[in-house]
């Protein structure tokens, strides 16, 4: 695991070599030091910035705010969180910072598990691998650092990272749940978990709708969106989405040090007026 100070020093040096670049430009240029998969045409579209792959210098795990964090994943997710200067074509797409971070991770795990049967033993294994704790800590760091930068257009990326580093990860998680999902707490008890779970499911489904690699899932999703009646394929996708959202909520609960939860999810996250299911889930 690489020391935070080493990564910070590299970014400071990079900023000094690009003195007129905004935090948005610096972050997107740094995608070239993560993974080849973070410099594809899709990333150009969603961020509005084209960047070629250079080397995997930042593709490593660090302790960030005391939590093991996939730093390359953080840079990639952050590149779609910062408001770019001017009006870009990417502003009009349905892709959002959710889809290029936590919703994309959950959706990718579902997609890979269902499109390549036999490669993974279970959806849980897929989620543990492709929506891991270090991925989600990167996503939450990206959301938080992005918020810092969007509030202060003059701040440097290195400065925003230092601010993030000074606060415990558990505090960042609580702030993320409150500000991103309008989470309501009484002490450490989350009082509106069903609403938050529904929003996670909705965002993940939106990612799958947009995915270019869903293949067979496209047919499943047609049955999901055309009718509210139950079908075997629609029920399968619904179960996958629920498992994915609860997997993410488990990370939030554990790392945020919240009280254990038991609640009834909504039958249809996009139609809460239809009520909840007749069973409870626990997180």
NUPA-569722 format. One record per residue: x, y, z of N, C-alpha, C in turn; residue in three letters. Coordinates in steps of 0.02 Angstrom, whole numbers, plus 32768, in hexadecimal, padded with zeros to 4 digits. Layout:
REM NUPA-569722
n.east/n.north/n.up/ca.east/ca.north/ca.up/c.east/c.north/c.up/aa
X/Y/Z/X/Y/Z/X/Y/Z/Ala .
...
END
This chain:
REM NUPA-569722
n.east/n.north/n.up/ca.east/ca.north/ca.up/c.east/c.north/c.up/aa
802A/7FC4/8000/8000/8000/8000/802C/803E/8000/Unk .
8020/806C/7FD3/8048/80A8/7FCB/8035/80DC/8000/Unk .
8067/8101/8017/805B/8136/8048/8038/8171/8028/Unk .
8009/818F/804B/7FE3/81C8/8032/8011/8201/801E/Unk .
8046/820D/8045/8073/8245/8036/8096/823D/7FF3/Unk .
80A4/81FF/7FDF/80C5/81F4/7F9E/8097/8207/7F65/Unk .
8057/81F3/7F6A/8026/8204/7F37/801B/824F/7F35/Unk .
8015/826D/7F70/8009/82B5/7F74/8043/82DC/7F54/Unk .
8080/82C6/7F60/80BA/82E7/7F43/80BA/82E3/7EF7/Unk .
80A6/82AA/7EDC/80A2/82A3/7E93/806F/82D4/7E77/Unk .
8037/82DA/7E98/8002/8307/7E7F/8017/8350/7E85/Unk .
8037/8361/7EBB/8051/83A6/7EC2/8082/83B6/7E8A/Unk .
80AF/8389/7E7C/80DF/8393/7E46/80BC/839A/7E03/Unk .
8088/8372/7DF9/8062/8375/7DBB/803E/83B9/7DB5/Unk .
8023/83D0/7DEC/8002/8412/7DEC/8034/844A/7DDC/Unk .
8070/8445/7DF8/80A3/8478/7DEB/80B9/8479/7DA2/Unk .
80B6/843F/7D81/80C9/843C/7D3B/8090/8453/7D0D/Unk .
8054/845C/7D2A/801A/8475/7D04/7FFB/84AE/7D2C/Unk .
801F/84E6/7D34/8009/851B/7D62/7FC6/853C/7D51/Unk .
7FB3/853B/7D11/7F76/855D/7CFC/7F3A/852D/7CF7/Unk .
7F44/84EE/7D07/7F0F/84BC/7D00/7EE1/84BE/7D3C/Unk .
7EA0/84B7/7D30/7E6F/84B3/7D66/7E73/846E/7D87/Unk .
7E52/8467/7DC1/7E4F/8426/7DE3/7E2D/83F3/7DB6/Unk .
7DFB/8409/7D90/7DD9/83DD/7D60/7E0A/83C2/7D2D/Unk .
7E32/83ED/7D10/7E63/83D7/7CDD/7E99/83AB/7CFC/Unk .
7EB2/83BF/7D36/7EE6/8396/7D57/7ECD/8350/7D64/Unk .
7E91/834A/7D80/7E75/8309/7D90/7E6C/82DE/7D52/Unk .
7E54/82FC/7D1D/7E49/82D5/7CDF/7E8B/82C2/7CBE/Unk .
7EBD/82ED/7CC3/7EFF/82DA/7CA9/7F1C/82A0/7CD2/Unk .
7F0E/82A0/7D12/7F28/826B/7D3D/7F08/8227/7D2E/Unk .
7ECF/8226/7D0B/7EB3/81E6/7CF6/7EE5/81BF/7CCA/Unk .
7F11/81E3/7CA9/7F44/81C3/7C80/7F76/819B/7CA9/Unk .
7F75/81A3/7CEA/7FA4/817F/7D16/7F80/814B/7D41/Unk .
7F43/8138/7D2C/7F1D/8106/7D52/7F1A/80C4/7D2D/Unk .
7EE6/80BA/7D05/7EDE/807C/7CDE/7ECA/808D/7C97/Unk .
7EDB/8061/7C69/7EC6/806A/7C24/7E7A/8070/7C1F/Unk .
7E56/804A/7C49/7E0D/8049/7C46/7DEE/808B/7C5C/Unk .
7E15/80B7/7C7C/7DFB/80F8/7C91/7E0C/812F/7C5E/Unk .
7E25/811B/7C24/7E36/814D/7BF1/7E14/813D/7BAD/Unk .
7DDE/8118/7BB1/7DBA/8104/7B74/7D8E/813D/7B5B/Unk .
7D6F/8131/7B22/7D41/8162/7B04/7D07/8171/7B33/Unk .
7CF0/813D/7B57/7CB8/8147/7B86/7CCA/817A/7BBB/Unk .
7D08/8178/7BD3/7D1D/81A9/7C06/7D24/81EE/7BE8/Unk .
7D38/81F2/7BA9/7D3B/8233/7B87/7CF6/8251/7B84/Unk .
7CC4/8228/7B75/7C7F/8241/7B6F/7C64/8259/7BB2/Unk .
7C6D/8230/7BE6/7C4D/8242/7C26/7C71/827C/7C49/Unk .
7CB2/8283/7C3E/7CD6/82BA/7C60/7CDE/82F7/7C34/Unk .
7CD6/82EF/7BF1/7CE2/8326/7BC4/7D2C/8335/7BBB/Unk .
7D57/8304/7BCB/7DA0/830F/7BC7/7DC1/82D1/7BAC/Unk .
7DE7/82D8/7B76/7E0B/829F/7B59/7E50/8298/7B77/Unk .
7E61/825D/7B8E/7EA3/8251/7BAC/7EBC/820C/7B99/Unk .
7EF7/8208/7B7E/7F15/81C8/7B6C/7F35/81A8/7BAA/Unk .
7F3B/8166/7BA8/7F5D/8142/7BDE/7FA8/814C/7BD8/Unk .
7FC9/815A/7C10/8012/8165/7C11/8035/812D/7C37/Unk .
8025/8125/7C75/8041/80EF/7C9F/8015/80E7/7CDC/Unk .
801C/80AE/7CFF/7FF0/809E/7D37/800E/80B4/7D7A/Unk .
802C/80EE/7D7C/804D/8105/7DB8/801E/810F/7DF3/Unk .
7FE0/8123/7DE5/7FAF/812F/7E1A/7F7F/80F5/7E24/Unk .
7F8A/80BE/7E03/7F60/8083/7E0A/7F79/805B/7E46/Unk .
7F67/8073/7E82/7F80/8055/7EBF/7F50/8063/7EF8/Unk .
7F59/8040/7F2F/7F2F/804A/7F6A/7F55/8074/7F9D/Unk .
7F31/80A4/7FBB/7F4F/80CD/7FEF/7F20/80D0/802B/Unk .
7F39/80E6/8063/7F0E/80F6/809C/7EF9/813E/8096/Unk .
7EBA/8149/808A/7E9F/818C/807F/7E6A/8198/80B4/Unk .
7E76/81C9/80DE/7E4B/81D6/8118/7E47/8197/8144/Unk .
7E7D/8171/8145/7E81/8135/816F/7E62/80F7/8152/Unk .
7E4A/80FA/8113/7E27/80C2/80F4/7E4B/80AB/80B5/Unk .
7E58/8069/80AD/7E76/8050/806F/7E4B/8065/8033/Unk .
7E6C/8087/8003/7E48/80A6/7FCB/7E6C/8098/7F8A/Unk .
7E47/8082/7F57/7E63/8079/7F14/7E6C/80BF/7EF6/Unk .
7EAB/80D6/7EF4/7EB6/811B/7EE2/7EA9/8129/7E98/Unk .
7EB9/80FA/7E6C/7EA9/8103/7E26/7E5F/8109/7E1B/Unk .
7E39/80E2/7E40/7DEF/80E5/7E3D/7DD7/8129/7E56/Unk .
7DF6/8142/7E8A/7DE5/8184/7EA4/7DEF/81BB/7E6F/Unk .
7E28/81BA/7E4D/7E35/81EC/7E19/7E01/81E8/7DE2/Unk .
7DF3/81AB/7DCB/7DC2/81A2/7D95/7D7D/81BB/7DAA/Unk .
7D66/81A7/7DE6/7D25/81BD/7DFD/7D22/8208/7E08/Unk .
7D59/8225/7E21/7D5B/826D/7E2D/7D57/8294/7DEC/Unk .
7D73/8279/7DB7/7D74/829D/7D77/7D2D/82AB/7D5D/Unk .
7CFC/8285/7D74/7CB6/8290/7D60/7C8D/82B0/7D98/Unk .
7CAF/82C8/7DCB/7C8C/82EB/7E02/7C96/8336/7DFF/Unk .
7CCE/834C/7DE0/7CDF/8393/7DE0/7CBB/83B6/7DA7/Unk .
7C9D/83EF/7DB6/7C7B/8417/7D82/7CAF/8434/7D53/Unk .
7CAC/8420/7D13/7CDC/8438/7CE3/7CCD/8480/7CCF/Unk .
7D00/84A7/7CBF/7CF4/84EC/7CAA/7CCF/84EE/7C67/Unk .
7CA1/851E/7C60/7C7D/8525/7C21/7C49/84F0/7C18/Unk .
7C29/84F0/7BDE/7BF4/84C1/7BCE/7C10/848A/7BA2/Unk .
7C0A/844C/7BB8/7C25/8413/7B93/7BEC/83E6/7B7D/Unk .
7BF8/83C1/7B47/7BC6/8392/7B2E/7BB5/835F/7B65/Unk .
7BE5/834D/7B8E/7BD9/831B/7BC2/7BA7/8333/7BF5/Unk .
7B9B/8375/7BFA/7B69/838E/7C29/7B23/8375/7C18/Unk .
7B18/8361/7BDA/7AD6/834E/7BC3/7ACA/8303/7BC6/Unk .
7AFB/82DC/7BD8/7AF2/8294/7BDA/7AD0/827F/7C1A/Unk .
7AB4/8242/7C1B/7A94/8229/7C58/7AC8/820B/7C88/Unk .
7B06/8205/7C71/7B3B/81EC/7C9D/7B47/8221/7CD3/Unk .
7B52/8209/7D0F/7B5F/8237/7D47/7B99/821B/7D6F/Unk .
7BAB/8242/7DA2/7BE0/822B/7DCF/7BCE/81EB/7DF3/Unk .
7B8D/81DD/7DFB/7B78/819E/7E1A/7B89/8163/7DED/Unk .
7B7B/816B/7DAC/7B85/8134/7D7E/7BCE/8124/7D71/Unk .
7BF9/8155/7D7A/7C41/8148/7D71/7C63/813B/7DB4/Unk .
7C3B/812F/7DE8/7C58/811B/7E28/7C30/80E1/7E45/Unk .
7C0C/80EC/7E7C/7BEE/80B4/7EA0/7BB6/8091/7E78/Unk .
7B8C/80B6/7E55/7B56/8095/7E2E/7B74/806C/7DF5/Unk .
7BA9/8086/7DD7/7BCB/8061/7DA2/7BED/8023/7DBB/Unk .
7C08/8026/7DF7/7C28/7FEB/7E14/7BF5/7FB3/7E22/Unk .
7BBE/7FC7/7E40/7B89/7F95/7E4F/7B6D/7F7A/7E0D/Unk .
7B5E/7FA6/7DDF/7B42/7F91/7D9F/7B72/7F65/7D78/Unk .
7BB2/7F75/7D78/7BE3/7F4C/7D55/7BE7/7F06/7D72/Unk .
7BE2/7F01/7DB4/7BE4/7EBF/7DD4/7BA8/7E95/7DBE/Unk .
7B6C/7EB3/7DBC/7B30/7E90/7DA6/7B38/7E7B/7D5D/Unk .
7B4F/7EAA/7D35/7B57/7E9E/7CED/7B87/7E65/7CDF/Unk .
7BC0/7E65/7D01/7BF2/7E31/7CF6/7BD9/7DED/7D0E/Unk .
7BB6/7DEC/7D46/7B9D/7DAD/7D61/7B69/7D8F/7D33/Unk .
7B3C/7DB8/7D18/7B05/7D9D/7CEE/7B1A/7D92/7CA6/Unk .
7B4A/7DB8/7C8D/7B5C/7DB1/7C46/7B91/7D7B/7C3B/Unk .
7BB4/7D68/7C70/7BE8/7D34/7C6A/7BDD/7CFE/7C9E/Unk .
7BA7/7CD8/7C97/7B98/7CA4/7CC9/7BD0/7C71/7CCD/Unk .
7BE1/7C5E/7D08/7C17/7C2D/7D12/7C59/7C4B/7D27/Unk .
7C63/7C8B/7D15/7CA2/7CAD/7D28/7CA3/7CC0/7D72/Unk .
7C68/7CCC/7D8E/7C62/7CE0/7DD4/7C30/7CB2/7DF6/Unk .
7C3F/7C9D/7E33/7C15/7C6D/7E56/7BD3/7C8B/7E6D/Unk .
7BD3/7CCB/7E7D/7B97/7CEB/7E97/7B9B/7D36/7E8B/Unk .
7B61/7D56/7E90/7B61/7D9F/7E8A/7B88/7DBE/7EC4/Unk .
7B84/7DA0/7EFE/7BAA/7DBA/7F37/7BF5/7DBB/7F27/Unk .
7C0E/7D86/7F08/7C55/7D86/7EF5/7C64/7DBE/7EC3/Unk .
7C37/7DC8/7E93/7C41/7DFE/7E62/7C41/7E42/7E84/Unk .
7C13/7E4D/7EB3/7C11/7E8D/7ED7/7C4F/7E97/7F01/Unk .
7C66/7E62/7F23/7CA2/7E69/7F4C/7CDF/7E7A/7F22/Unk .
7CE0/7E62/7EE4/7D1A/7E6F/7EB8/7D16/7EB1/7E94/Unk .
7CDB/7EC2/7E7A/7CD5/7EFC/7E4E/7CB4/7F39/7E6F/Unk .
7C9B/7F30/7EAC/7C81/7F67/7ED4/7C9B/7F5E/7F1B/Unk .
7CDD/7F5B/7F20/7CFE/7F4B/7F5F/7CFE/7F86/7F8F/Unk .
7D13/7F79/7FCC/7D18/7FAF/7FFD/7D48/7FE6/7FE6/Unk .
7D81/7FD2/7FC8/7DB2/8004/7FB2/7D98/802B/7F76/Unk .
7D6C/800C/7F4E/7D4B/8030/7F17/7D1B/8064/7F34/Unk .
7CF2/804F/7F64/7CC1/807D/7F80/7CE1/80B4/7FA9/Unk .
7D19/80A6/7FCB/7D3B/80DC/7FEE/7D57/810E/7FBC/Unk .
7D6B/80F6/7F80/7D81/8123/7F4B/7D47/814D/7F32/Unk .
7D0C/812E/7F2B/7CD1/8152/7F12/7CBB/8189/7F43/Unk .
7CBC/8179/7F83/7CA7/81A9/7FB6/7CDA/81E1/7FBC/Unk .
7D1A/81CF/7FB6/7D4E/8203/7FB6/7D46/8231/7F79/Unk .
7D37/8214/7F3F/7D2E/823C/7F03/7CF3/826B/7F0A/Unk .
7CBC/8253/7F25/7C81/827E/7F2E/7C92/82B7/7F5D/Unk .
7CB4/82A8/7F94/7CC3/82DB/7FC7/7CF7/830D/7FAE/Unk .
7D2D/82F5/7F90/7D60/8322/7F76/7D43/834C/7F3D/Unk .
7D18/832D/7F14/7CF7/8352/7EDF/7CCD/838A/7EFA/Unk .
7CAA/837E/7F31/7C81/83B2/7F50/7CAC/83EB/7F69/Unk .
7CE6/83DB/7F86/7D14/840E/7F9E/7D2B/843A/7F64/Unk .
7D3D/841B/7F2D/7D56/8440/7EF3/7D1F/8469/7ED3/Unk .
7CE3/844D/7ECE/7CAB/8471/7EAF/7C96/84AE/7ED8/Unk .
7CA2/84AC/7F19/7C92/84E6/7F44/7CC7/851C/7F3F/Unk .
7D04/8509/7F30/7D3C/8538/7F2D/7D63/852C/7EEC/Unk .
7D52/8552/7EB9/7D6F/8548/7E76/7DBA/8555/7E74/Unk .
7DD4/8577/7EA6/7E1B/8588/7EA6/7E46/8554/7EC9/Unk .
7E27/8526/7EEC/7E4E/84F6/7F13/7E70/84C3/7EE5/Unk .
7EAB/84AE/7EF8/7ECE/847B/7ED2/7EB8/8435/7EE9/Unk .
7EC0/8405/7EBC/7EAE/83C1/7ECD/7ED5/83A9/7F0B/Unk .
7F16/83B8/7F0D/7F3F/83A2/7F46/7F25/83C0/7F88/Unk .
7F0E/83FD/7F86/7EF4/841D/7FC2/7EB2/83FD/7FD8/Unk .
7E87/83EE/7FA8/7E47/83CE/7FB8/7E53/8388/7FD5/Unk .
7E84/8364/7FB9/7E95/8322/7FD3/7EAF/8326/801B/Unk .
7ED7/8359/802A/7EF0/8362/806E/7EB7/836F/809F/Unk .
7E85/8396/8089/7E4B/83A2/80B4/7E27/8361/80C3/Unk .
7E1E/8338/808F/7DFC/82F8/8098/7E23/82CC/80C8/Unk .
7E65/82CD/80C3/7E91/82A1/80EA/7E8C/82AF/8135/Unk .
7E79/82EC/8148/7E7A/82FE/818F/7E3C/82E7/81B5/Unk .
7E0B/82CB/8192/7DCC/82B7/81B2/7DC5/826B/81AE/Unk .
7DAB/824C/81E2/7DA3/8203/81E3/7D72/81EC/81AC/Unk .
7D80/81B3/818F/7D56/8199/815A/7D0E/818F/8171/Unk .
7D04/8179/81AF/7CC0/816E/81C9/7C98/81AF/81C7/Unk .
7CB9/81E8/81D4/7C96/8229/81D1/7C85/823A/8189/Unk .
7CB3/822B/815B/7CA5/8237/8114/7C69/820F/80FC/Unk .
7C64/81D0/8113/7C2D/81A6/80FF/7BEA/81C4/8116/Unk .
7BE8/81DA/8154/7BAA/81F7/816E/7B97/8236/8146/Unk .
7BC9/8260/8138/7BBC/829C/8110/7BA2/828A/80CB/Unk .
7BC0/8257/80AC/7BAB/8241/806A/7B62/822A/806B/Unk .
7B4F/8202/809C/7B0B/81EA/80A1/7ADA/8224/80AC/Unk .
7AEE/8255/80D4/7AC2/828D/80E3/7ABA/82BB/80A6/Unk .
7AF1/82CB/8084/7AEE/82FC/804F/7ADC/82DF/800B/Unk .
7AF3/82A2/7FFD/7AE3/8285/7FBC/7A9D/8266/7FBC/Unk .
7A89/8245/7FF3/7A4A/8221/7FF5/7A16/8240/8023/Unk .
7A26/8279/8041/79F9/8298/8072/79EA/8267/80AB/Unk .
7A1D/8244/80C0/7A16/8215/80F8/7A07/823B/8138/Unk .
79DA/821F/815F/79C7/823E/819F/79DD/8210/81D7/Unk .
79FF/822C/8208/7A19/8205/823F/79FD/821D/8282/Unk .
79F1/81ED/82AD/79E6/81FA/82F4/7A1F/81D8/8318/Unk .
7A4F/8200/832E/7A8F/81E6/8346/7AAF/81BF/830C/Unk .
7ABC/817F/8313/7ADB/8159/82DD/7AA9/812A/82BB/Unk .
7A69/8138/82C4/7A35/810F/82A5/7A1B/8133/8266/Unk .
7A21/8114/822D/7A06/812F/81EF/79BB/8122/81EE/Unk .
7993/8157/81EA/794B/814F/81F3/7924/8148/81B1/Unk .
7944/8154/8178/7921/814D/8138/7946/811F/8108/Unk .
7957/80E1/811E/797F/80B4/80F4/795C/809F/80B4/Unk .
7919/8096/80B5/78F6/807E/8079/78FC/80B1/8041/Unk .
78F9/80F1/8051/78FF/8126/801F/7944/8125/7FFF/Unk .
7977/811C/8029/79BB/811B/8010/79C8/80DD/7FE5/Unk .
79B0/80A4/7FFC/79B8/8067/7FD6/7997/806C/7F92/Unk .
795C/808B/7F90/7939/8093/7F50/7961/80BF/7F20/Unk .
797F/80F3/7F3A/79A6/8120/7F0F/79E4/80FC/7EF4/Unk .
7A03/80D2/7F1C/7A3C/80AB/7F04/7A27/807C/7ECD/Unk .
79EE/805A/7ED6/79D5/802D/7EA2/79C5/8052/7E62/Unk .
79A5/808C/7E68/7994/80B3/7E2D/79D1/80C9/7E06/Unk .
7A05/80E0/7E29/7A42/80F7/7E07/7A66/80BD/7DE5/Unk .
7A65/8083/7E06/7A86/8048/7DE8/7A61/8031/7DAA/Unk .
7A1E/8032/7DAE/79F7/801F/7D73/7A03/8050/7D39/Unk .
7A09/8090/7D49/7A17/80C2/7D15/7A5A/80B3/7CF4/Unk .
7A8B/809F/7D1C/7ACC/808D/7CFF/7AC5/8053/7CCF/Unk .
7AA0/8020/7CE3/7A97/7FE5/7CB8/7A72/7FF7/7C77/Unk .
7A44/8025/7C7B/7A21/803C/7C3F/7A52/805C/7C0E/Unk .
7A84/807F/7C29/7AB3/80A4/7BFF/7AED/8079/7BE7/Unk .
7AF8/8041/7C08/7B33/8018/7BFA/7B33/7FFF/7BB2/Unk .
7B6D/7FFF/7B94/7B75/7FE6/7B50/7B85/7F9C/7B4E/Unk .
7B8F/7F7E/7B89/7BA5/7F38/7B8C/7B74/7F0A/7BAF/Unk .
7B36/7F22/7BB7/7B07/7EFB/7BDF/7AEF/7EBC/7BBB/Unk .
7AF0/7EBC/7B77/7ADE/7E81/7B52/7A9A/7E66/7B64/Unk .
7A97/7E29/7B7F/7A58/7E08/7B8F/7A2F/7E30/7BC2/Unk .
7A4F/7E5A/7BEA/7A2A/7E81/7C1B/79FB/7EB3/7BFA/Unk .
7A08/7EC5/7BBB/79DC/7EF4/7B99/7995/7ED7/7B95/Unk .
7991/7E95/7B86/794F/7E76/7B81/792E/7E72/7BC6/Unk .
7956/7E65/7BF9/793A/7E63/7C3D/791E/7EA7/7C50/Unk .
7944/7EDB/7C3F/792F/7F1E/7C53/78F1/7F35/7C2E/Unk .
78E5/7F1B/7BF0/78A8/7F2C/7BCD/786B/7F15/7BF5/Unk .
786F/7ED8/7C0F/7838/7EBE/7C36/7832/7EE4/7C77/Unk .
786A/7EFF/7C8F/786A/7F25/7CCE/7845/7F68/7CC5/Unk .
784E/7F87/7C8C/7833/7FCB/7C83/77EE/7FCB/7C63/Unk .
77DB/7F97/7C3E/779D/7F98/7C19/7760/7F8D/7C46/Unk .
7766/7F61/7C77/772D/7F4F/7C9F/7740/7F47/7CE8/Unk .
7710/7F51/7D14/771C/7F47/7D5B/7710/7EFF/7D70/Unk .
76F0/7ED8/7D45/76E1/7E93/7D58/7722/7E6B/7D5D/Unk .
771F/7E37/7D85/775A/7E0E/7D92/7768/7DDF/7D57/Unk .
77A8/7DDB/7D44/77C0/7DA9/7D14/7800/7D8C/7D31/Unk .
7812/7D4F/7D1E/784F/7D31/7D3A/788D/7D5B/7D2F/Unk .
7896/7D76/7CF2/78D2/7D9D/7CE5/78D2/7DDF/7D0A/Unk .
7897/7E00/7D0D/7892/7E3F/7D32/78A0/7E34/7D7C/Unk .
7886/7DFE/7D97/7891/7DEF/7DDE/78DB/7DE1/7DEB/Unk .
78FD/7DC2/7DBA/7944/7DB3/7DC1/796C/7DF4/7DC6/Unk .
795E/7E22/7D98/7982/7E62/7D99/7971/7E8A/7DD8/Unk .
7932/7E89/7DED/791F/7EAC/7E2B/7946/7E91/7E67/Unk .
794D/7E50/7E6B/7972/7E31/7EA2/79BB/7E45/7E9F/Unk .
79D7/7E47/7E62/7A1E/7E5B/7E5A/7A28/7EA3/7E71/Unk .
79FB/7ECE/7E5C/7A01/7F15/7E6E/79FB/7F1F/7EB9/Unk .
79CD/7EFA/7ED9/79C6/7EFF/7F21/7A04/7EE6/7F44/Unk .
7A20/7EAE/7F2E/7A5C/7E94/7F4D/7A96/7EC5/7F45/Unk .
7A9A/7EE4/7F0A/7ACF/7F15/7EFE/7AC9/7F52/7F2A/Unk .
7A8C/7F6C/7F32/7A82/7FA7/7F5B/7A90/7F98/7FA5/Unk .
7A7C/7F5D/7FBB/7A89/7F4A/8001/7AD4/7F3F/800E/Unk .
7AF7/7F27/7FDB/7B3F/7F1E/7FE1/7B61/7F62/7FED/Unk .
7B4B/7F95/7FC8/7B66/7FD8/7FD2/7B52/7FF5/8016/Unk .
7B12/7FEA/8029/7AFC/8003/806A/7B21/7FE2/80A3/Unk .
7B34/7FA4/809A/7B5C/7F81/80CD/7B9F/7FA5/80D7/Unk .
7BBE/7FB9/809F/7BFC/7FDF/80A5/7BF1/8020/80CB/Unk .
7BBC/8044/80B9/7BAE/8084/80DA/7BA1/807A/8124/Unk .
7B7B/8046/8136/7B6C/803A/817C/7BA9/8027/81A5/Unk .
7BD1/7FF8/8188/7C0D/7FE1/81AC/7C40/8018/81B4/Unk .
7C4F/803A/817E/7C84/806C/817E/7C6E/80AD/819F/Unk .
7C2D/80BB/819C/7C13/80F7/81BE/7C05/80EB/8207/Unk .
7C0A/80AC/821C/7BFE/8099/8262/7BB7/80AA/8277/Unk .
7B87/809C/824A/7B41/80A7/825A/7B25/806B/827F/Unk .
7AEB/8074/829C/7AC8/803D/82BD/7AAE/800C/8289/Unk .
7AAA/7FCB/8299/7A8F/7F9A/826A/7A48/7FAD/8255/Unk .
7A36/7F9B/8217/79F6/7FAE/81FB/79CC/7F71/81E8/Unk .
798B/7F76/81F1/795B/7F46/81D5/7921/7F6F/81BA/Unk .
790F/7F64/817B/78DA/7F8C/815D/78BC/7F66/8122/Unk .
7882/7F7D/810B/7861/7F5F/80D1/786E/7F8C/8094/Unk .
7890/7F72/8060/789C/7F9A/8024/785C/7FA6/7FFE/Unk .
785C/7FD9/7FD4/7823/7FE7/7FA8/781F/7FB0/7F73/Unk .
77E1/7F9E/7F60/77D8/7F6D/7F2A/77F6/7F86/7EE9/Unk .
77E8/7FC4/7ED8/7804/7FE4/7E9C/7826/8025/7EB2/Unk .
7867/8028/7EAE/7889/8065/7EC7/7875/80A4/7EA3/Unk .
7861/809D/7E62/784C/80D8/7E3D/7802/80E8/7E48/Unk .
77DF/80BE/7E6F/7797/80C8/7E7D/778A/80B9/7EC6/Unk .
77A3/80E2/7EF4/779C/80D4/7F3C/7754/80D1/7F53/Unk .
7726/80F1/7F2D/76DF/80F0/7F41/76C1/80AA/7F3E/Unk .
76E4/807A/7F1E/76CB/8036/7F1C/76D9/8011/7F5E/Unk .
76FF/8030/7F89/770B/8012/7FCB/7749/7FE8/7FCD/Unk .
7752/7FC6/8005/778E/7F9F/8011/777F/7F54/8008/Unk .
77B4/7F2D/8007/77AC/7EE4/8004/7795/7ECC/8049/Unk .
7784/7E8C/804E/7768/7E72/808D/779D/7E50/80B8/Unk .
77DC/7E5F/80AB/7812/7E42/80D4/7845/7E79/80E3/Unk .
786D/7E6B/8116/78A1/7E9B/812A/78E6/7E84/8112/Unk .
7910/7EB5/8104/7957/7EA6/80F6/7980/7EC5/812F/Unk .
79BB/7EAA/8139/79E6/7EC4/816F/7A28/7EDA/8152/Unk .
7A42/7F11/816D/7A83/7F2B/8159/7AAD/7F38/8196/Unk .
END
